[in-house]
């Protein structure tokens, strides 16, 4: 293996380790929060910031090696981890396990920006395809917070979410 291949391998292993640690932190935080009445807001903000940091790190690595398929997979995995954090958070909101007024104050703009962001359009889908999105809890909260009509009505009535 060449020195560049070793460096890439080490970078990828570092990114994967970071993702695994972040996912573990998320799982532990969710388990702890279920025992409490809600999320510790400071911990939640740290989890979100950590996910953003991972995406940025992956993006920087991809800038140096755009054709590296492993880095691309790690990058998209980081994005899905980030979106899953918000989807889990929206699930706690929908289940009433978090202070709704504080949630709306702290996360309303973030959730609206997330769903409206063109970079994430493939994850949240558009129109009737939103019913096929993996992130239905986020979409349901988005529609509750924005009072938008159309496909949102199906999501709002969907009790399985």
GROMACS elastic network, one bead per residue, 0.5 to 0.9 nm:
[ bonds ]
;  ai    aj funct       b0    kb
    1     4     6  0.81155   500
    1     5     6  0.60293   500
    1     6     6  0.66221   500
    2     5     6  0.51941   500
    2     6     6  0.63820   500
    2     7     6  0.87375   500
    3     6     6  0.50517   500
    3     7     6  0.61875   500
    3     8     6  0.86413   500
    4     7     6  0.50439   500
    4     8     6  0.61589   500
    4     9     6  0.85262   500
    5     8     6  0.50638   500
    5     9     6  0.60433   500
    5    10     6  0.85369   500
    6     9     6  0.50137   500
    6    10     6  0.60874   500
    6    11     6  0.85175   500
    7    10     6  0.51083   500
    7    11     6  0.60824   500
    7    12     6  0.85727   500
    8    11     6  0.50012   500
    8    12     6  0.60838   500
    8    13     6  0.85033   500
    8    61     6  0.87937   500
    8    65     6  0.86297   500
    8    68     6  0.87968   500
    8    71     6  0.87607   500
    9    12     6  0.51497   500
    9    13     6  0.60835   500
    9    14     6  0.85218   500
   10    13     6  0.50599   500
   10    14     6  0.60543   500
   10    15     6  0.85896   500
   11    14     6  0.51027   500
   11    15     6  0.62234   500
   11    16     6  0.86567   500
   11    61     6  0.78068   500
   11    71     6  0.87278   500
   12    15     6  0.50721   500
   12    16     6  0.61205   500
   12    17     6  0.85238   500
   12    58     6  0.88130   500
   12    61     6  0.87876   500
   12    70     6  0.73140   500
   12    71     6  0.63521   500
   12    74     6  0.77172   500
   13    16     6  0.50847   500
   13    17     6  0.60489   500
   13    18     6  0.85175   500
   14    17     6  0.51186   500
   14    18     6  0.61408   500
   14    19     6  0.86510   500
   15    18     6  0.50521   500
   15    19     6  0.62079   500
   15    20     6  0.86391   500
   15    54     6  0.74540   500
   15    57     6  0.78984   500
   15    58     6  0.71851   500
   15    71     6  0.85522   500
   15    74     6  0.71935   500
   15    75     6  0.88814   500
   16    19     6  0.50806   500
   16    20     6  0.61538   500
   16    21     6  0.85944   500
   16    74     6  0.68622   500
   17    20     6  0.50908   500
   17    21     6  0.61464   500
   17    22     6  0.85561   500
   18    21     6  0.51365   500
   18    22     6  0.61180   500
   18    23     6  0.86081   500
   18    54     6  0.74134   500
   19    22     6  0.50280   500
   19    23     6  0.60777   500
   19    24     6  0.84606   500
   19    51     6  0.81847   500
   19    54     6  0.73002   500
   19    74     6  0.83863   500
   19    77     6  0.83804   500
   19    78     6  0.68984   500
   19    81     6  0.82348   500
   20    23     6  0.51844   500
   20    24     6  0.61099   500
   20    25     6  0.85696   500
   21    24     6  0.50457   500
   21    25     6  0.61392   500
   21    26     6  0.86589   500
   22    26     6  0.61896   500
   22    27     6  0.86474   500
   22    47     6  0.72875   500
   22    50     6  0.72106   500
   22    51     6  0.72914   500
   22    54     6  0.89873   500
   22    81     6  0.87316   500
   23    27     6  0.61874   500
   23    28     6  0.85681   500
   23    81     6  0.74359   500
   24    27     6  0.51283   500
   24    28     6  0.61145   500
   24    29     6  0.84613   500
   25    28     6  0.51471   500
   25    29     6  0.59725   500
   25    30     6  0.85290   500
   25    47     6  0.75151   500
   26    29     6  0.50578   500
   26    30     6  0.61111   500
   26    31     6  0.85958   500
   26    44     6  0.85445   500
   26    47     6  0.68081   500
   26    85     6  0.76141   500
   27    30     6  0.51969   500
   27    31     6  0.62408   500
   27    32     6  0.86366   500
   28    31     6  0.50989   500
   28    32     6  0.60945   500
   28    33     6  0.84384   500
   29    32     6  0.50772   500
   29    33     6  0.59039   500
   29    34     6  0.85476   500
   29    39     6  0.77272   500
   29    40     6  0.85432   500
   29    43     6  0.76805   500
   29    44     6  0.79681   500
   29    47     6  0.88869   500
   30    34     6  0.61931   500
   30    35     6  0.88746   500
   30    39     6  0.76384   500
   30    88     6  0.85875   500
   31    34     6  0.52825   500
   31    35     6  0.68514   500
   32    35     6  0.53558   500
   32    36     6  0.65972   500
   32    39     6  0.82337   500
   33    37     6  0.66831   500
   33    38     6  0.54250   500
   33    39     6  0.50580   500
   33    40     6  0.72663   500
   33    97     6  0.89940   500
   34    37     6  0.67082   500
   34    38     6  0.69603   500
   34    39     6  0.81122   500
   34    97     6  0.81397   500
   35    38     6  0.82757   500
   36    39     6  0.74401   500
   36    40     6  0.87935   500
   37    97     6  0.62324   500
   37    98     6  0.69776   500
   37    99     6  0.89139   500
   38    41     6  0.85402   500
   38    92     6  0.81397   500
   38    97     6  0.56662   500
   38    99     6  0.73711   500
   39    42     6  0.85213   500
   39    43     6  0.75724   500
   39    44     6  0.66559   500
   39    89     6  0.87552   500
   39    92     6  0.88410   500
   39    97     6  0.84456   500
   39    98     6  0.69185   500
   40    43     6  0.54130   500
   40    44     6  0.62162   500
   40    45     6  0.87181   500
   41    45     6  0.60758   500
   41    46     6  0.85377   500
   42    45     6  0.51660   500
   42    46     6  0.62340   500
   42    47     6  0.87257   500
   43    46     6  0.50085   500
   43    47     6  0.62290   500
   43    48     6  0.87252   500
   44    47     6  0.50763   500
   44    48     6  0.63060   500
   44    49     6  0.85911   500
   44    85     6  0.89819   500
   44    89     6  0.88973   500
   45    48     6  0.51256   500
   45    49     6  0.60584   500
   45    50     6  0.84426   500
   46    49     6  0.50501   500
   46    50     6  0.59289   500
   46    51     6  0.85643   500
   47    50     6  0.50526   500
   47    51     6  0.62715   500
   47    52     6  0.87290   500
   47    82     6  0.89330   500
   47    85     6  0.80388   500
   48    51     6  0.51712   500
   48    52     6  0.63265   500
   48    53     6  0.86614   500
   48    82     6  0.69601   500
   48    85     6  0.71221   500
   48    86     6  0.82954   500
   49    52     6  0.50395   500
   49    53     6  0.61115   500
   49    54     6  0.86553   500
   50    54     6  0.62546   500
   50    55     6  0.87436   500
   50    82     6  0.89414   500
   51    54     6  0.51015   500
   51    55     6  0.63494   500
   51    56     6  0.87060   500
   51    78     6  0.68988   500
   51    79     6  0.78985   500
   51    81     6  0.71213   500
   51    82     6  0.53838   500
   51    85     6  0.85318   500
   52    55     6  0.51476   500
   52    56     6  0.62534   500
   52    57     6  0.86471   500
   52    78     6  0.84232   500
   52    79     6  0.83714   500
   52    82     6  0.70480   500
   53    56     6  0.50920   500
   53    57     6  0.61158   500
   53    58     6  0.86143   500
   54    57     6  0.50227   500
   54    58     6  0.61162   500
   54    59     6  0.84394   500
   54    75     6  0.81968   500
   54    78     6  0.64800   500
   54    79     6  0.86649   500
   55    58     6  0.51629   500
   55    59     6  0.60455   500
   55    60     6  0.86392   500
   55    74     6  0.89453   500
   55    75     6  0.62558   500
   55    76     6  0.83964   500
   55    77     6  0.89931   500
   55    78     6  0.56595   500
   55    79     6  0.63742   500
   55    82     6  0.82690   500
   56    60     6  0.61696   500
   56    61     6  0.86137   500
   56    75     6  0.88230   500
   57    60     6  0.51773   500
   57    61     6  0.62660   500
   57    62     6  0.86205   500
   57    75     6  0.86648   500
   58    61     6  0.50562   500
   58    62     6  0.60802   500
   58    63     6  0.85961   500
   58    71     6  0.69484   500
   58    72     6  0.80494   500
   58    74     6  0.70952   500
   58    75     6  0.52495   500
   58    76     6  0.89438   500
   58    78     6  0.79547   500
   59    62     6  0.50206   500
   59    63     6  0.61933   500
   59    64     6  0.88984   500
   59    71     6  0.88073   500
   59    72     6  0.87827   500
   59    75     6  0.68045   500
   60    63     6  0.50682   500
   60    64     6  0.67623   500
   60    65     6  0.89802   500
   61    64     6  0.53653   500
   61    65     6  0.64727   500
   61    66     6  0.81234   500
   61    71     6  0.73686   500
   62    67     6  0.77984   500
   62    68     6  0.73056   500
   62    71     6  0.63834   500
   62    72     6  0.70193   500
   62    75     6  0.81294   500
   63    66     6  0.56568   500
   65    68     6  0.57052   500
   65    71     6  0.81589   500
   66    69     6  0.81271   500
   66    71     6  0.82129   500
   66    72     6  0.78602   500
   67    70     6  0.89214   500
   67    71     6  0.84096   500
   67    72     6  0.79954   500
   68    71     6  0.54324   500
   68    72     6  0.63805   500
   68    73     6  0.88966   500
   69    73     6  0.62407   500
   69    74     6  0.86749   500
   70    73     6  0.51079   500
   70    74     6  0.62857   500
   70    75     6  0.85910   500
   71    74     6  0.50271   500
   71    75     6  0.60443   500
   71    76     6  0.86691   500
   72    76     6  0.62542   500
   72    77     6  0.84621   500
   73    76     6  0.52696   500
   73    77     6  0.60035   500
   73    78     6  0.85345   500
   74    78     6  0.61057   500
   74    79     6  0.87141   500
   75    78     6  0.51026   500
   75    79     6  0.64322   500
   75    80     6  0.88205   500
   76    79     6  0.50182   500
   76    80     6  0.62546   500
   76    81     6  0.85724   500
   77    80     6  0.51018   500
   77    81     6  0.61381   500
   77    82     6  0.86137   500
   78    81     6  0.50021   500
   78    82     6  0.61871   500
   78    83     6  0.86852   500
   79    82     6  0.50268   500
   79    83     6  0.62385   500
   79    84     6  0.85189   500
   79   120     6  0.89856   500
   80    83     6  0.50484   500
   80    84     6  0.59459   500
   80    85     6  0.85882   500
   80   123     6  0.85162   500
   81    84     6  0.50042   500
   81    85     6  0.63234   500
   81    86     6  0.89986   500
   82    85     6  0.52785   500
   82    86     6  0.68957   500
   82    87     6  0.89059   500
   83    86     6  0.52922   500
   83    87     6  0.62130   500
   83    88     6  0.86867   500
   83   114     6  0.85619   500
   83   123     6  0.86069   500
   83   135     6  0.76719   500
   83   138     6  0.86863   500
   84    88     6  0.59805   500
   84    89     6  0.83500   500
   84   134     6  0.89583   500
   84   135     6  0.74409   500
   85    88     6  0.52502   500
   85    89     6  0.61428   500
   85    90     6  0.86062   500
   86    90     6  0.60062   500
   86    91     6  0.84649   500
   86   111     6  0.76858   500
   86   135     6  0.87378   500
   86   137     6  0.87433   500
   86   138     6  0.66535   500
   87    90     6  0.50335   500
   87    91     6  0.61699   500
   87    92     6  0.88193   500
   87   134     6  0.89022   500
   87   135     6  0.58883   500
   87   136     6  0.76091   500
   87   137     6  0.55994   500
   87   139     6  0.84893   500
   88    92     6  0.64521   500
   88    93     6  0.87139   500
   88   137     6  0.76822   500
   88   138     6  0.81571   500
   89    92     6  0.52247   500
   89    93     6  0.64096   500
   89    94     6  0.87857   500
   89    98     6  0.87289   500
   89   137     6  0.87132   500
   89   138     6  0.82150   500
   90    94     6  0.61287   500
   90    95     6  0.85317   500
   90   137     6  0.57010   500
   90   138     6  0.54516   500
   90   139     6  0.87557   500
   90   140     6  0.83036   500
   90   141     6  0.63250   500
   90   142     6  0.89893   500
   91    94     6  0.50353   500
   91    95     6  0.60736   500
   91    96     6  0.85458   500
   91    97     6  0.86479   500
   91   137     6  0.57266   500
   91   138     6  0.76229   500
   91   141     6  0.85879   500
   91   161     6  0.79432   500
   92    95     6  0.50293   500
   92    96     6  0.61476   500
   92    97     6  0.51156   500
   92    98     6  0.60325   500
   93    96     6  0.51567   500
   93    97     6  0.60446   500
   93    98     6  0.54742   500
   93    99     6  0.75816   500
   93   100     6  0.63935   500
   93   103     6  0.74127   500
   93   141     6  0.79850   500
   94    97     6  0.77232   500
   94    98     6  0.85931   500
   94   100     6  0.88394   500
   94   137     6  0.76798   500
   94   140     6  0.85501   500
   94   141     6  0.73761   500
   94   161     6  0.85504   500
   95    98     6  0.79842   500
   96    99     6  0.72843   500
   96   100     6  0.72246   500
   97   100     6  0.84902   500
   98   101     6  0.88466   500
   98   102     6  0.81507   500
   98   103     6  0.70905   500
   99   102     6  0.54709   500
   99   103     6  0.60555   500
   99   104     6  0.86785   500
  100   104     6  0.60641   500
  100   105     6  0.84856   500
  101   104     6  0.51950   500
  101   105     6  0.61416   500
  101   106     6  0.85945   500
  102   106     6  0.59799   500
  102   107     6  0.82525   500
  103   106     6  0.51760   500
  103   107     6  0.55845   500
  103   108     6  0.71795   500
  104   107     6  0.54159   500
  104   109     6  0.82315   500
  104   145     6  0.77440   500
  105   108     6  0.61874   500
  105   109     6  0.82592   500
  106   109     6  0.77094   500
  106   110     6  0.80340   500
  107   110     6  0.51075   500
  107   111     6  0.60361   500
  107   112     6  0.85294   500
  108   111     6  0.53504   500
  108   112     6  0.62115   500
  108   113     6  0.85920   500
  108   141     6  0.88472   500
  108   142     6  0.79045   500
  108   145     6  0.67566   500
  108   146     6  0.88638   500
  109   112     6  0.51150   500
  109   113     6  0.59837   500
  109   114     6  0.83813   500
  110   113     6  0.51509   500
  110   114     6  0.59484   500
  110   115     6  0.86787   500
  111   115     6  0.62138   500
  111   116     6  0.84344   500
  111   138     6  0.73480   500
  111   139     6  0.87107   500
  111   141     6  0.81472   500
  111   142     6  0.63842   500
  111   145     6  0.88679   500
  112   115     6  0.54228   500
  112   116     6  0.60085   500
  112   117     6  0.83398   500
  112   142     6  0.60564   500
  112   143     6  0.89208   500
  112   145     6  0.80200   500
  112   146     6  0.77358   500
  113   116     6  0.51049   500
  113   117     6  0.56906   500
  114   117     6  0.52315   500
  114   118     6  0.87054   500
  114   119     6  0.88541   500
  114   120     6  0.71568   500
  115   118     6  0.81532   500
  115   120     6  0.68944   500
  115   121     6  0.72170   500
  115   123     6  0.87188   500
  115   124     6  0.64197   500
  115   138     6  0.80475   500
  115   139     6  0.73314   500
  115   142     6  0.74115   500
  116   119     6  0.87762   500
  116   120     6  0.78165   500
  116   121     6  0.74145   500
  116   124     6  0.88048   500
  117   120     6  0.56305   500
  117   121     6  0.66031   500
  118   121     6  0.50862   500
  118   122     6  0.83437   500
  119   122     6  0.76834   500
  119   123     6  0.88121   500
  120   123     6  0.53531   500
  120   124     6  0.64974   500
  120   125     6  0.83591   500
  121   124     6  0.52731   500
  121   125     6  0.54362   500
  121   126     6  0.70701   500
  122   125     6  0.51022   500
  122   126     6  0.80211   500
  122   133     6  0.86180   500
  123   130     6  0.88706   500
  123   133     6  0.63831   500
  123   134     6  0.73555   500
  123   135     6  0.74280   500
  124   129     6  0.84561   500
  124   130     6  0.61113   500
  124   132     6  0.86020   500
  124   133     6  0.55397   500
  124   134     6  0.76398   500
  124   135     6  0.65360   500
  124   136     6  0.80980   500
  124   138     6  0.87438   500
  124   139     6  0.73925   500
  125   128     6  0.81692   500
  125   129     6  0.55132   500
  125   131     6  0.82441   500
  125   132     6  0.76133   500
  125   133     6  0.61664   500
  126   129     6  0.55527   500
  126   130     6  0.55406   500
  127   130     6  0.59067   500
  127   131     6  0.84666   500
  127   150     6  0.79594   500
  127   151     6  0.62550   500
  127   152     6  0.88689   500
  128   131     6  0.61168   500
  128   132     6  0.81382   500
  128   150     6  0.86501   500
  128   151     6  0.58763   500
  129   132     6  0.53795   500
  129   133     6  0.70178   500
  129   151     6  0.87830   500
  130   133     6  0.50880   500
  130   134     6  0.86896   500
  130   135     6  0.86405   500
  130   136     6  0.75728   500
  130   139     6  0.79676   500
  130   151     6  0.74224   500
  130   152     6  0.85620   500
  130   155     6  0.86069   500
  131   134     6  0.84875   500
  131   136     6  0.71808   500
  131   151     6  0.78903   500
  131   154     6  0.81206   500
  131   155     6  0.72325   500
  132   135     6  0.86772   500
  132   136     6  0.81722   500
  133   136     6  0.60081   500
  133   139     6  0.86489   500
  134   137     6  0.85282   500
  135   138     6  0.55169   500
  135   139     6  0.64363   500
  135   140     6  0.87730   500
  136   140     6  0.59303   500
  136   141     6  0.85503   500
  136   155     6  0.72623   500
  136   161     6  0.68191   500
  137   140     6  0.50407   500
  137   141     6  0.62476   500
  137   142     6  0.84502   500
  137   155     6  0.85445   500
  137   161     6  0.61077   500
  138   141     6  0.52361   500
  138   142     6  0.60013   500
  138   143     6  0.86788   500
  139   143     6  0.61798   500
  139   144     6  0.85558   500
  139   152     6  0.77862   500
  139   155     6  0.75374   500
  139   156     6  0.89618   500
  140   143     6  0.52759   500
  140   144     6  0.62890   500
  140   145     6  0.86947   500
  140   152     6  0.69527   500
  140   153     6  0.89115   500
  140   155     6  0.56203   500
  140   156     6  0.57289   500
  140   158     6  0.88379   500
  140   161     6  0.83050   500
  141   145     6  0.60436   500
  141   146     6  0.85054   500
  141   156     6  0.84024   500
  142   145     6  0.51743   500
  142   146     6  0.60773   500
  142   147     6  0.81906   500
  142   148     6  0.85090   500
  142   152     6  0.88107   500
  143   146     6  0.51191   500
  143   147     6  0.53656   500
  143   148     6  0.55020   500
  143   149     6  0.76670   500
  143   152     6  0.58693   500
  143   153     6  0.82866   500
  143   155     6  0.83004   500
  143   156     6  0.75219   500
  144   147     6  0.53612   500
  144   148     6  0.76577   500
  144   152     6  0.85344   500
  144   156     6  0.75674   500
  145   148     6  0.83481   500
  147   152     6  0.86517   500
  148   151     6  0.88849   500
  148   152     6  0.67447   500
  148   153     6  0.85310   500
  149   152     6  0.55885   500
  149   153     6  0.62301   500
  150   153     6  0.58205   500
  150   154     6  0.78900   500
  151   154     6  0.55600   500
  151   155     6  0.67770   500
  151   156     6  0.88480   500
  152   155     6  0.50174   500
  152   156     6  0.59867   500
  152   157     6  0.85579   500
  153   156     6  0.50296   500
  153   157     6  0.61834   500
  153   158     6  0.85451   500
  154   157     6  0.52356   500
  154   158     6  0.60928   500
  155   158     6  0.50644   500
  155   159     6  0.83937   500
  155   161     6  0.81335   500
  156   159     6  0.78313   500
  156   161     6  0.89742   500
  157   160     6  0.89973   500
  158   161     6  0.61691   500
